[in-house]
Amino acid sequence: MSNIISLQNISKEYTRGCEIVHALDNVSLDINQGEYMAICGPSGSGKTTMLNIAGCMDHPTSGSVVLEGKHVEKGDEATLAEFRRTTIGFVFQQFFLIPTLSVVENVELPLLFSRKKANRDFTVELLETVGLGHRMNHFPSQISGGEMQRVAVARALINEPKILLADEPTGNLDSRNSKAVIELFEELNSKNIAVVMVTHNTDLAARCRKVVHLEDGKIVK
């Protein structure tokens, strides 16, 4: 199983007034191709910070971030943005859909930043994968919260990433829509896409093959 992301002895500190906050304290974690992992822990334990550093959206204070064999912990924004575009897809608790764009246009939006020409057939295929082929010309105001999250998943897949990083992907969904998103992640993972998610949803975590628990910025088990 090939390694996609390796976090090695990562620490992250923030200054809050006169206080130094240790968001992460010397944590190490490997994420492999085809991984299906949950990152759990109480609020403030460092879960989102870990996800952001793994996803090249934040720099560690110390330690190494190795993405597909390349050290990126000190990379500039242009370098990190290129890795994000080519390797990583992101799904957030908030859907971040553009209200004036249709579903299909929202899904294709990342192609604008990666300077790729949209392949409408592939976009439609993605929307059918997430069960929204019949909604492609609708606008966000015309679809449900669960459908909006599935649009966000399709958008995360448009650049064909090797890994999906999801931060509380079911946090704004009811139990029925949460179940649909969980089943979608499992289907994507069966196609060898690594899925790593921060979650408070114990049912979701229980279905993952690997669970990482954080407390006070440290992996406890």
C-alpha positions as CSV (number, residue, x, y, z in Angstrom):
1,M,0.0,0.0,0.0
2,S,1.7,3.3,-1.1
3,N,2.0,6.2,1.2
4,I,0.3,9.5,0.2
5,I,0.8,11.7,3.2
6,S,3.2,11.3,6.2
7,L,3.1,13.6,9.2
8,Q,6.4,13.2,11.2
9,N,6.7,14.7,14.7
10,I,4.3,17.6,13.9
11,S,3.8,20.4,16.4
12,K,1.7,23.5,15.9
13,E,1.6,26.5,18.2
14,Y,-0.5,29.6,18.1
15,T,-0.2,32.8,20.0
16,R,-3.4,33.9,21.7
17,G,-2.8,37.2,23.5
18,C,0.1,36.4,25.9
19,E,-0.7,32.7,25.8
20,I,0.9,30.0,23.6
21,V,-1.6,27.4,22.5
22,H,-0.2,24.0,21.6
23,A,-2.7,22.8,19.0
24,L,-0.6,19.7,18.1
25,D,2.2,18.2,20.2
26,N,4.7,16.0,18.3
27,V,2.2,13.8,16.4
28,S,3.0,11.4,13.6
29,L,0.6,9.8,11.2
30,D,0.8,8.0,7.9
31,I,-2.1,8.1,5.4
32,N,-1.9,5.4,2.7
33,Q,-3.6,4.8,-0.6
34,G,-7.1,3.4,0.0
35,E,-7.1,4.4,3.6
36,Y,-10.5,4.9,5.4
37,M,-9.8,6.8,8.6
38,A,-11.6,8.8,11.2
39,I,-9.9,11.4,13.4
40,C,-11.8,11.8,16.6
41,G,-11.5,13.7,19.9
42,P,-13.1,16.5,21.9
43,S,-13.4,20.1,20.7
44,G,-10.0,21.8,20.8
45,S,-8.0,18.6,20.6
46,G,-6.3,19.5,17.4
47,K,-8.3,17.5,14.9
48,T,-9.0,20.2,12.3
49,T,-5.4,21.5,12.7
50,M,-4.1,18.1,11.9
51,L,-6.4,17.9,8.8
52,N,-5.3,21.3,7.6
53,I,-1.6,20.5,7.9
54,A,-2.1,17.2,6.1
55,G,-4.0,19.0,3.4
56,C,-1.3,21.6,2.8
57,M,-3.6,24.4,4.1
58,D,-1.4,25.2,7.1
59,H,2.3,25.0,8.0
60,P,3.5,23.2,11.1
61,T,5.6,25.0,13.7
62,S,8.0,22.0,13.6
63,G,8.1,18.6,12.0
64,S,7.9,17.2,8.5
65,V,5.0,16.9,6.1
66,V,5.8,14.4,3.2
67,L,3.3,14.3,0.4
68,E,4.0,11.5,-2.1
69,G,7.7,11.5,-1.2
70,K,8.2,15.2,-1.2
71,H,8.8,17.4,1.8
72,V,6.2,20.2,1.7
73,E,6.2,21.6,5.3
74,K,8.1,24.7,4.2
75,G,6.5,25.1,0.7
76,D,5.3,28.5,-0.5
77,E,1.6,29.0,-1.3
78,A,2.0,28.4,-5.0
79,T,3.7,25.0,-4.3
80,L,1.1,23.9,-1.8
81,A,-1.8,25.0,-4.0
82,E,-0.4,22.8,-6.8
83,F,-0.4,19.8,-4.5
84,R,-3.9,20.6,-3.3
85,R,-5.2,20.8,-6.9
86,T,-3.5,17.6,-8.0
87,T,-3.6,15.2,-5.1
88,I,-6.2,16.3,-2.5
89,G,-10.0,16.9,-2.4
90,F,-11.6,18.8,0.4
91,V,-15.1,18.4,1.9
92,F,-16.1,20.8,4.7
93,Q,-19.0,21.0,7.2
94,Q,-20.2,24.1,5.4
95,F,-21.0,23.4,1.8
96,F,-19.6,26.6,0.3
97,L,-21.6,26.4,-2.9
98,I,-22.0,29.5,-5.0
99,P,-25.7,30.4,-5.0
100,T,-25.7,31.9,-8.5
101,L,-24.1,28.9,-10.1
102,S,-25.9,25.7,-11.0
103,V,-25.0,22.3,-9.5
104,V,-22.9,21.4,-12.5
105,E,-21.2,24.8,-12.5
106,N,-20.3,24.5,-8.8
107,V,-18.8,21.1,-9.4
108,E,-16.6,22.4,-12.2
109,L,-15.5,25.5,-10.4
110,P,-12.1,24.1,-9.2
111,L,-11.1,23.6,-12.8
112,L,-11.1,27.3,-13.2
113,F,-8.2,27.6,-10.7
114,S,-6.3,24.6,-12.0
115,R,-6.7,26.0,-15.6
116,K,-8.2,22.8,-16.9
117,K,-10.9,22.6,-19.5
118,A,-14.1,21.1,-18.2
119,N,-15.1,17.7,-19.5
120,R,-18.9,17.8,-19.2
121,D,-19.2,14.1,-19.6
122,F,-16.9,13.5,-16.7
123,T,-18.8,16.0,-14.6
124,V,-22.1,14.3,-15.3
125,E,-20.5,11.0,-14.4
126,L,-19.4,12.4,-11.1
127,L,-22.9,13.8,-10.4
128,E,-24.4,10.4,-11.2
129,T,-21.9,8.8,-8.9
130,V,-23.2,11.0,-6.0
131,G,-26.8,10.4,-7.1
132,L,-27.5,13.9,-8.5
133,G,-27.5,13.4,-12.2
134,H,-31.1,14.6,-12.2
135,R,-30.2,17.8,-10.3
136,M,-27.3,19.1,-12.4
137,N,-29.1,22.2,-13.7
138,H,-30.7,23.1,-10.3
139,F,-29.3,25.9,-8.1
140,P,-28.3,25.4,-4.4
141,S,-31.5,27.0,-3.2
142,Q,-33.5,24.3,-5.0
143,I,-31.8,21.3,-3.4
144,S,-31.7,19.9,0.1
145,G,-28.8,20.1,2.6
146,G,-27.9,16.4,2.0
147,E,-27.8,17.1,-1.8
148,M,-25.7,20.2,-1.3
149,Q,-23.1,18.1,0.6
150,R,-23.1,15.5,-2.2
151,V,-22.5,18.4,-4.7
152,A,-19.5,19.4,-2.5
153,V,-18.2,15.8,-2.6
154,A,-18.5,15.8,-6.4
155,R,-16.7,19.2,-6.5
156,A,-13.9,17.7,-4.4
157,L,-13.5,14.8,-6.9
158,I,-13.4,17.0,-10.1
159,N,-9.6,17.1,-10.2
160,E,-9.5,13.3,-9.6
161,P,-7.6,13.4,-6.2
162,K,-6.0,10.4,-4.5
163,I,-7.4,11.4,-1.1
164,L,-10.4,13.1,0.3
165,L,-10.0,15.1,3.5
166,A,-13.4,15.8,5.2
167,D,-14.0,18.1,8.2
168,E,-17.2,17.1,10.0
169,P,-18.9,16.2,6.7
170,T,-22.1,15.1,8.4
171,G,-22.2,17.9,11.0
172,N,-25.0,19.9,9.3
173,L,-27.0,16.9,8.2
174,D,-29.9,14.9,9.7
175,S,-29.5,11.2,10.3
176,R,-31.0,10.1,6.9
177,N,-28.7,12.4,4.9
178,S,-25.7,11.6,7.1
179,K,-26.2,7.9,6.2
180,A,-26.3,8.7,2.5
181,V,-23.0,10.7,2.7
182,I,-21.4,7.9,4.8
183,E,-22.4,5.3,2.2
184,L,-21.1,7.6,-0.6
185,F,-17.7,7.8,1.1
186,E,-17.6,4.0,1.4
187,E,-18.4,3.7,-2.3
188,L,-15.6,6.1,-3.2
189,N,-13.2,4.3,-0.9
190,S,-14.0,1.0,-2.6
191,K,-12.5,2.6,-5.7
192,N,-9.2,3.1,-3.9
193,I,-9.7,6.8,-3.0
194,A,-8.3,7.4,0.5
195,V,-10.9,9.0,2.8
196,V,-9.8,10.7,6.0
197,M,-12.4,12.6,8.1
198,V,-12.7,14.6,11.3
199,T,-15.9,13.6,12.9
200,H,-17.9,13.6,16.2
201,N,-20.2,11.0,14.6
202,T,-19.5,7.8,16.5
203,D,-21.5,5.7,14.0
204,L,-19.4,7.1,11.2
205,A,-16.1,6.5,13.1
206,A,-17.1,2.9,13.9
207,R,-17.4,2.1,10.2
208,C,-13.9,3.3,9.4
209,R,-11.0,0.8,9.3
210,K,-8.8,3.1,11.3
211,V,-9.6,5.5,14.1
212,V,-7.2,8.1,15.4
213,H,-8.0,9.7,18.8
214,L,-6.6,13.1,19.7
215,E,-6.6,14.8,23.1
216,D,-4.8,18.0,23.9
217,G,-2.9,17.9,20.6
218,K,-1.6,14.3,21.1
219,I,-2.6,11.0,19.6
220,V,-3.8,8.9,22.6
221,K,-4.7,5.7,20.8
